[in-house]
């Protein structure tokens, strides 16, 4: 992998003096160690050298130039991409934006696989350009590199339901709320007295139990923006910065939506300050739509409808995005049985009820994620966006028990292309991907939808002549077989 670092990552990595030391230095050092451990190359753009040369402090300028020589200069760095200029607009030469656009052009032109930066403007611009998943913060880059390393044991994250008065108001996760809402403590006191339901994810930090993620909920029946019915408001939704990069947000959101569906809610909504565009993008990615109105505080209002609108004409994939997880558009979708070994099943679909070993050494993002990746050597080339994927756990269970919805596929024997496509969402390490790519690999991005209430065992599938034996590769179901199985999973 080719990792391109911004100046704001290089300086914490190579402090030229005490003034360069920052809270980012330990994370930056961890990033470099993980990159070296995985055999990934760390590059700098020659545009960074220009920035360093402009430093008026001669001693610091010379030291930084010498330290920069430890890294690989991006060879033949691309000029400004026409598309970057068209989408982001022209900017003055030598300006900060001009430097940003050169870094983004290197990613847009595939001169490097990922850009590592702490610049929020660059992250925003990457979202506008459509490749936000290739621009990482240092913390997210560490999580990505860790995910590419081999893993021996499955991870599991428990989401705990509690009441608001059980929360510790001194937990560090509440610091950012206090900075943005001056009456936050008064509000927190109120929701505690209201006994509002919360979902929490806790982790040990320095021997102390802390909140890694939190959501506070509220049941409503009417809103100021014309929603009527059974409504669940997400009053707060927060993942601690210390635990970003491992998809706890997706795990938390999936738990909220599953709980809302179980409570027969018609709508779920959340209000978000415009200073958090990444959270707005995240919610939109999972079917929340931005409303025209705003709150009195200037917050954007995002609503997700849980009951499918029968008059809406959308693709099978878009249907699932809008109304899922937990519901699929079966009538217009292809169906495929996907065999998966128990070890990988435990990693990709960790079960809350399963007995878990005590040897977990780190979180694994693919187990927490709603959007996941499945890699195999199957010859199937007929999986389309919106198709239903029925995961058949082989060997010990010999049954279909998980439903997914296909999002995208690629066929490749290029390990870097496969790893870039699958990202944090596959159970395979980069070395395992390299080994797999000795043959052509089919990579499937899909969205987890639900675990079946009743498994479909091999004997039942054989009796119905859906299968003649345990599937060894992806099996497409057609005609009567497809209709039979759709009725069984409805």
C-alpha positions as CSV (number, residue, x, y, z in Angstrom):
1,X,0.0,0.0,0.0
2,X,1.2,3.5,-0.8
3,X,0.3,6.0,2.0
4,X,0.6,9.7,1.3
5,X,1.1,11.9,4.4
6,X,0.1,15.6,4.8
7,X,2.4,18.1,6.5
8,X,0.2,18.0,9.6
9,X,1.1,14.3,9.9
10,X,4.8,14.7,9.1
11,X,5.4,17.4,11.8
12,X,4.0,15.2,14.7
13,X,6.0,12.3,13.3
14,X,9.2,14.3,13.2
15,X,9.1,17.1,15.8
16,X,11.9,19.6,15.2
17,X,11.6,20.9,18.7
18,X,9.4,20.8,21.8
19,X,7.0,23.2,20.1
20,X,6.2,20.5,17.5
21,X,5.2,18.0,20.1
22,X,1.4,17.6,20.2
23,X,-1.3,15.2,21.3
24,X,-1.0,13.8,17.7
25,X,2.6,12.6,18.2
26,X,1.8,9.2,19.9
27,X,-0.9,8.4,17.3
28,X,1.3,9.4,14.4
29,X,4.1,7.2,15.8
30,X,1.6,4.3,16.1
31,X,0.6,4.9,12.4
32,X,4.2,4.8,11.2
33,X,4.9,1.6,13.3
34,X,1.8,-0.1,11.9
35,X,2.7,0.9,8.3
36,X,6.2,-0.5,8.7
37,X,4.9,-3.6,10.4
38,X,2.6,-4.3,7.4
39,X,5.2,-3.5,4.8
40,X,3.4,-0.4,3.5
41,X,5.3,2.5,1.9
42,X,4.9,6.0,3.4
43,X,5.3,8.8,0.9
44,X,5.3,12.6,0.9
45,X,4.3,14.9,-1.9
46,X,7.0,17.2,-3.2
47,X,4.5,20.0,-2.6
48,X,5.2,19.5,1.1
49,X,8.9,20.2,0.6
50,X,7.9,23.6,-0.8
51,X,5.9,24.3,2.3
52,X,8.9,23.4,4.5
53,X,11.2,25.6,2.4
54,X,8.9,28.6,3.0
55,X,9.6,28.4,6.8
56,X,11.4,31.6,7.8
57,X,13.1,29.8,10.7
58,X,16.3,28.6,9.0
59,X,17.4,26.1,11.7
60,X,14.0,24.5,11.8
61,X,13.7,24.5,8.0
62,X,17.0,22.7,7.6
63,X,16.2,20.1,10.3
64,X,12.7,19.4,8.8
65,X,14.2,19.0,5.3
66,X,16.7,16.4,6.7
67,X,13.9,14.6,8.5
68,X,11.7,14.6,5.4
69,X,14.4,12.7,3.6
70,X,13.6,9.6,5.7
71,X,10.4,9.2,3.7
72,X,9.9,8.4,0.0
73,X,9.1,11.3,-2.3
74,X,6.1,10.6,-4.5
75,X,7.6,10.1,-7.9
76,X,6.2,12.0,-10.9
77,X,3.6,13.6,-8.7
78,X,0.5,14.4,-10.9
79,X,-0.4,17.9,-11.8
80,X,-3.7,19.4,-10.6
81,X,-6.5,17.1,-11.8
82,X,-9.0,18.7,-14.1
83,X,-11.8,17.1,-12.1
84,X,-10.4,18.4,-8.8
85,X,-10.3,21.9,-10.3
86,X,-13.8,21.6,-11.8
87,X,-15.4,20.2,-8.6
88,X,-13.6,22.3,-6.0
89,X,-12.9,25.4,-8.1
90,X,-9.7,27.3,-9.1
91,X,-7.6,28.6,-6.2
92,X,-4.5,31.0,-6.1
93,X,-1.2,29.3,-6.7
94,X,1.0,28.7,-3.6
95,X,-2.1,29.0,-1.4
96,X,-3.0,26.5,1.3
97,X,-6.0,25.3,-0.9
98,X,-3.6,24.9,-3.8
99,X,-1.5,22.5,-1.7
100,X,-4.6,20.6,-0.6
101,X,-5.7,20.2,-4.2
102,X,-2.4,18.8,-5.3
103,X,-2.6,16.1,-2.5
104,X,-6.2,15.3,-3.5
105,X,-5.1,15.1,-7.2
106,X,-2.6,12.5,-6.2
107,X,-5.3,10.3,-4.8
108,X,-7.8,11.1,-7.6
109,X,-5.1,10.0,-10.1
110,X,-4.2,6.8,-8.1
111,X,-0.6,7.9,-7.5
112,X,-1.2,6.7,-3.9
113,X,-3.8,4.5,-2.3
114,X,-4.6,6.7,0.7
115,X,-4.0,10.2,2.0
116,X,-3.4,10.6,5.7
117,X,-4.3,14.1,7.0
118,X,-5.8,15.9,10.0
119,X,-7.1,18.7,7.8
120,X,-10.9,18.7,8.1
121,X,-11.2,20.8,4.9
122,X,-9.4,18.1,2.9
123,X,-11.8,15.5,4.3
124,X,-14.7,17.7,3.3
125,X,-13.3,18.2,-0.2
126,X,-12.7,14.4,-0.5
127,X,-16.4,13.9,0.3
128,X,-17.3,16.4,-2.5
129,X,-15.0,14.5,-4.9
130,X,-16.5,11.1,-4.0
131,X,-13.5,9.4,-2.4
132,X,-13.8,10.2,1.3
133,X,-13.1,6.5,2.0
134,X,-9.5,7.1,0.7
135,X,-8.7,10.0,3.0
136,X,-8.0,9.0,6.6
137,X,-7.3,10.7,9.8
138,X,-4.3,9.3,11.7
139,X,-6.5,7.4,14.1
140,X,-8.6,5.9,11.3
141,X,-5.4,5.0,9.4
142,X,-4.1,3.1,12.4
143,X,-7.4,1.2,12.6
144,X,-7.2,0.4,8.9
145,X,-3.6,-0.8,9.1
146,X,-4.4,-2.9,12.2
147,X,-7.4,-4.5,10.3
148,X,-5.0,-5.6,7.5
149,X,-2.9,-7.6,9.9
150,X,-3.6,-11.3,10.5
151,X,-6.0,-12.0,13.3
152,X,-6.4,-15.2,15.3
153,X,-9.5,-14.7,17.3
154,X,-12.9,-13.0,16.7
155,X,-13.8,-9.7,18.3
156,X,-17.2,-8.9,19.8
157,X,-18.6,-5.6,20.9
158,X,-21.5,-5.5,23.3
159,X,-24.0,-2.7,23.2
160,X,-25.6,-2.2,26.6
161,X,-29.1,-0.7,27.1
162,X,-29.4,1.5,30.2
163,X,-31.3,4.4,31.6
164,X,-29.9,7.9,31.4
165,X,-29.5,8.3,35.2
166,X,-27.0,5.4,35.1
167,X,-24.6,7.5,33.0
168,X,-21.5,9.1,34.6
169,X,-21.7,12.8,33.6
170,X,-18.0,13.1,34.3
171,X,-17.1,10.7,31.5
172,X,-14.8,12.4,28.9
173,X,-17.2,11.7,26.1
174,X,-19.4,14.5,27.4
175,X,-16.7,17.2,27.0
176,X,-17.5,18.0,23.3
177,X,-21.2,18.3,24.1
178,X,-20.5,20.9,26.8
179,X,-18.4,22.9,24.3
180,X,-21.2,23.0,21.7
181,X,-24.3,23.3,24.0
182,X,-23.9,25.8,26.9
183,X,-27.0,24.3,28.7
184,X,-25.9,20.7,28.2
185,X,-25.6,19.8,31.9
186,X,-29.1,21.1,32.6
187,X,-30.4,19.1,29.7
188,X,-28.5,15.9,30.9
189,X,-30.0,16.3,34.3
190,X,-33.5,16.5,32.7
191,X,-33.0,13.4,30.6
192,X,-31.8,11.5,33.7
193,X,-34.9,12.4,35.5
194,X,-37.0,11.4,32.5
195,X,-35.3,7.9,32.6
196,X,-34.6,8.0,28.9
197,X,-33.3,4.9,27.3
198,X,-29.6,4.9,26.2
199,X,-27.3,2.6,24.3
200,X,-23.7,2.5,25.4
201,X,-20.4,0.8,24.4
202,X,-17.8,0.8,27.2
203,X,-14.1,0.1,27.1
204,X,-11.2,0.0,29.5
205,X,-8.8,2.9,29.3
206,X,-5.9,3.1,31.7
207,X,-7.7,0.7,34.0
208,X,-10.8,2.8,34.0
209,X,-14.1,2.0,32.3
210,X,-15.1,4.7,29.8
211,X,-17.8,5.3,27.3
212,X,-16.5,4.5,23.8
213,X,-19.9,5.3,22.2
214,X,-23.2,6.6,23.4
215,X,-26.7,7.3,22.2
216,X,-29.6,8.8,24.2
217,X,-33.1,8.2,22.8
218,X,-36.6,9.7,23.2
219,X,-40.0,8.4,22.2
220,X,-42.3,11.0,20.5
221,X,-45.6,11.0,18.7
222,X,-45.4,14.3,16.9
223,X,-42.7,16.8,15.8
224,X,-42.5,20.4,14.7
225,X,-41.8,19.3,11.2
226,X,-44.9,17.3,10.4
227,X,-44.0,13.8,11.4
228,X,-46.8,11.9,13.0
229,X,-46.9,8.4,14.4
230,X,-44.5,6.4,16.6
231,X,-41.3,8.4,16.4
232,X,-37.9,7.7,17.9
233,X,-35.6,10.7,18.4
234,X,-31.8,10.1,18.6
235,X,-31.1,12.9,21.1
236,X,-27.3,12.2,21.1
237,X,-25.1,10.0,18.9
238,X,-21.4,10.1,19.8
239,X,-18.3,7.9,19.3
240,X,-15.3,8.9,21.3
241,X,-12.4,10.0,19.2
242,X,-10.2,7.5,21.1
243,X,-12.2,4.7,19.5
244,X,-12.8,6.0,15.9
245,X,-12.0,3.8,13.0
246,X,-13.5,0.6,14.2
247,X,-17.1,1.2,13.0
248,X,-18.6,1.6,16.5
249,X,-20.9,4.2,14.9
250,X,-22.3,1.6,12.5
251,X,-22.8,-0.9,15.4
252,X,-24.5,1.7,17.5
253,X,-26.8,2.8,14.6
254,X,-27.7,-0.7,13.7
255,X,-28.7,-1.4,17.4
256,X,-30.8,1.8,17.4
257,X,-32.6,0.9,14.2
258,X,-33.1,-2.7,15.2
259,X,-34.6,-1.6,18.5
260,X,-36.8,1.0,16.8
261,X,-38.1,-1.6,14.4
262,X,-38.9,-4.0,17.4
263,X,-40.8,-1.1,19.0
264,X,-42.7,-0.6,15.8
265,X,-41.5,2.9,15.3
266,X,-42.6,4.6,12.1
267,X,-39.7,7.1,12.0
268,X,-36.3,7.7,13.5
269,X,-34.8,11.2,13.4
270,X,-31.8,13.1,14.6
271,X,-30.7,16.7,14.7
272,X,-27.0,17.6,13.9
273,X,-25.1,20.8,13.9
274,X,-23.7,21.8,10.5
275,X,-20.2,21.8,12.0
276,X,-20.4,18.0,11.8
277,X,-20.7,17.3,8.1
278,X,-19.1,13.9,8.5
279,X,-21.9,12.8,10.8
280,X,-24.5,14.2,8.4
281,X,-22.9,12.2,5.6
282,X,-22.8,9.1,7.8
283,X,-26.5,9.3,8.5
284,X,-27.4,9.9,4.9
285,X,-25.3,6.8,3.9
286,X,-27.8,4.8,6.0
287,X,-31.0,6.2,4.7
288,X,-31.6,9.4,6.7
289,X,-32.7,12.3,4.6
290,X,-32.0,16.0,5.3
291,X,-35.2,18.0,5.8
292,X,-35.8,21.5,4.5
293,X,-36.4,22.9,8.0
294,X,-33.8,23.4,10.8
295,X,-34.1,23.6,14.5
296,X,-33.9,27.0,16.4
297,X,-30.2,26.2,17.1
298,X,-29.5,25.9,13.4
299,X,-29.3,22.1,13.5
300,X,-30.0,20.0,10.4
301,X,-32.9,17.6,10.8
302,X,-32.4,14.1,9.3
303,X,-35.3,11.6,9.1
304,X,-35.3,7.9,8.4
305,X,-38.6,6.1,7.6
306,X,-38.8,2.5,8.8
307,X,-42.0,1.4,7.0
308,X,-41.5,1.1,3.3
309,X,-43.5,3.5,1.1
310,X,-45.4,1.3,-1.4
311,X,-45.7,4.2,-3.9
312,X,-41.9,4.7,-4.0
313,X,-40.2,3.4,-7.2
314,X,-36.5,2.8,-6.3
315,X,-33.9,0.1,-7.0
316,X,-33.6,-2.9,-4.7
317,X,-30.4,-1.5,-3.2
318,X,-31.8,2.0,-2.7
319,X,-34.9,0.4,-1.1
320,X,-32.6,-1.3,1.5
321,X,-30.6,1.9,2.1
322,X,-33.8,3.9,2.7
323,X,-35.7,1.4,4.9
324,X,-33.1,-1.1,6.2
325,X,-31.3,-2.8,7.9
326,X,-33.9,-5.5,8.6
327,X,-36.0,-5.2,5.4
328,X,-35.3,-6.0,1.7
329,X,-37.0,-5.6,-1.6
330,X,-37.3,-9.3,-2.4
331,X,-39.7,-9.3,-5.4
332,X,-37.2,-7.7,-7.8
333,X,-33.9,-9.1,-6.5
334,X,-31.7,-12.0,-7.5
335,X,-30.9,-14.5,-4.8
336,X,-27.5,-16.1,-4.1
337,X,-26.5,-18.6,-1.4
338,X,-23.0,-17.7,-0.1
339,X,-21.1,-20.4,1.8
340,X,-18.9,-19.1,4.7
341,X,-16.7,-21.0,7.1
342,X,-17.5,-20.8,10.8
343,X,-14.3,-18.9,11.7
344,X,-15.0,-16.2,9.1
345,X,-18.7,-16.2,10.0
346,X,-17.8,-15.5,13.7
347,X,-15.5,-12.6,12.6
348,X,-17.9,-11.1,10.1
349,X,-21.1,-11.7,12.1
350,X,-20.1,-11.8,15.8
351,X,-23.0,-13.1,17.8
352,X,-24.0,-11.4,21.1
353,X,-25.2,-14.7,22.4
354,X,-22.2,-16.8,21.5
355,X,-19.6,-17.8,24.1
356,X,-16.7,-15.5,23.5
357,X,-13.0,-16.2,24.5
358,X,-11.2,-13.9,26.8
359,X,-8.2,-13.3,24.5
360,X,-9.4,-10.4,22.5
361,X,-6.5,-8.0,21.8
362,X,-8.2,-5.4,19.7
363,X,-11.5,-4.4,18.0
364,X,-12.1,-5.5,14.5
365,X,-14.2,-3.0,12.4
366,X,-15.8,-5.6,10.1
367,X,-17.6,-7.2,12.9
368,X,-19.1,-3.9,14.0
369,X,-19.9,-2.6,10.5
370,X,-23.2,-2.6,8.7
371,X,-21.4,-2.5,5.3
372,X,-19.1,-5.5,5.0
373,X,-17.0,-7.2,2.4
374,X,-16.8,-10.9,1.3
375,X,-13.9,-12.2,-0.7
376,X,-13.7,-15.6,-2.5
377,X,-12.6,-17.4,-5.6
378,X,-16.1,-18.1,-6.9
379,X,-16.7,-17.9,-10.7
380,X,-20.0,-16.2,-10.2
381,X,-20.3,-12.9,-12.1
382,X,-24.1,-12.4,-11.9
383,X,-24.3,-10.6,-8.5
384,X,-25.9,-7.2,-9.0
385,X,-26.5,-4.3,-6.6
386,X,-29.6,-5.1,-4.5
387,X,-29.3,-8.8,-4.9
388,X,-30.0,-10.9,-1.8
389,X,-27.1,-12.7,-0.3
390,X,-28.0,-15.7,2.0
391,X,-25.0,-16.7,4.0
392,X,-24.7,-20.4,4.6
393,X,-22.6,-21.3,7.6
394,X,-20.8,-24.5,6.7
395,X,-19.5,-27.4,8.8
396,X,-20.9,-26.9,12.3
397,X,-24.3,-25.3,11.5
398,X,-24.9,-26.3,7.9
399,X,-27.6,-23.7,7.5
400,X,-28.5,-20.3,6.1
401,X,-28.8,-17.8,9.0
402,X,-27.8,-14.3,7.8
403,X,-29.3,-12.0,5.1
404,X,-27.2,-9.4,3.3
405,X,-27.9,-7.1,0.3
406,X,-25.2,-6.7,-2.4
407,X,-23.8,-3.3,-3.0
408,X,-21.0,-3.6,-5.5
409,X,-18.5,-6.2,-6.8
410,X,-15.1,-6.3,-8.5
411,X,-13.1,-9.1,-10.0
412,X,-9.4,-8.7,-9.7
413,X,-6.1,-10.5,-9.0
414,X,-4.4,-7.3,-7.9
415,X,-4.0,-7.4,-4.1
416,X,-3.8,-3.6,-3.7
417,X,-6.9,-3.1,-5.7
418,X,-8.8,-5.7,-3.7
419,X,-7.6,-4.4,-0.4
420,X,-8.5,-0.8,-1.4
421,X,-12.0,-2.0,-2.5
422,X,-12.7,-4.0,0.7
423,X,-11.1,-1.5,3.1
424,X,-11.9,-2.1,6.7
425,X,-14.8,-4.3,5.9
426,X,-13.1,-7.7,5.2
427,X,-11.9,-10.3,7.6
428,X,-8.7,-10.9,5.6
429,X,-5.3,-9.4,6.3
430,X,-3.4,-7.8,3.4
431,X,-1.0,-10.8,3.4
432,X,-4.0,-13.1,3.1
433,X,-5.3,-11.0,0.3
434,X,-2.0,-11.2,-1.5
435,X,-2.1,-15.0,-1.2
436,X,-5.7,-15.1,-2.4
437,X,-4.8,-12.9,-5.4
438,X,-2.6,-15.7,-6.8
439,X,-6.0,-16.6,-8.3
440,X,-8.7,-14.2,-9.5
441,X,-10.7,-12.9,-6.5
442,X,-14.4,-11.9,-6.5
443,X,-14.9,-9.1,-3.9
444,X,-18.4,-8.3,-2.8
445,X,-19.4,-5.2,-0.8
446,X,-22.7,-5.8,0.9
447,X,-24.9,-4.4,3.6
448,X,-25.8,-6.6,6.6
449,X,-29.6,-6.8,6.9
450,X,-30.6,-9.3,9.5
451,X,-30.1,-12.6,11.2
452,X,-32.9,-15.0,10.4
453,X,-35.3,-15.9,13.3
454,X,-35.4,-19.4,11.9
455,X,-32.4,-20.9,10.2
456,X,-32.8,-22.8,6.9
457,X,-30.9,-26.1,7.4
458,X,-29.3,-28.2,4.8
459,X,-31.8,-31.0,5.1
460,X,-34.7,-28.6,4.6
461,X,-33.0,-27.1,1.6
462,X,-32.3,-30.6,0.1
463,X,-35.9,-31.7,0.7
464,X,-37.1,-28.7,-1.2
465,X,-34.6,-29.4,-3.9
466,X,-33.0,-26.0,-3.4
467,X,-29.6,-27.6,-3.0
468,X,-28.4,-31.1,-3.7
469,X,-25.7,-30.9,-1.1
470,X,-23.6,-28.4,1.0
471,X,-22.7,-25.5,-1.3
472,X,-19.0,-25.2,-2.1
473,X,-19.3,-21.9,-3.9
474,X,-21.7,-19.1,-4.5
475,X,-25.0,-20.5,-5.8
476,X,-27.5,-18.5,-7.7
477,X,-31.2,-19.4,-7.3
478,X,-33.6,-18.9,-10.1
479,X,-37.3,-19.4,-10.8
480,X,-39.2,-21.6,-8.3
481,X,-36.1,-22.0,-6.1
482,X,-35.8,-18.3,-5.7
483,X,-39.5,-17.8,-5.0
484,X,-39.5,-20.7,-2.5
485,X,-36.6,-19.3,-0.4
486,X,-38.0,-15.7,-0.6
487,X,-41.2,-16.9,1.1
488,X,-39.2,-18.7,3.8
489,X,-37.2,-15.6,4.7
490,X,-40.1,-13.1,4.6
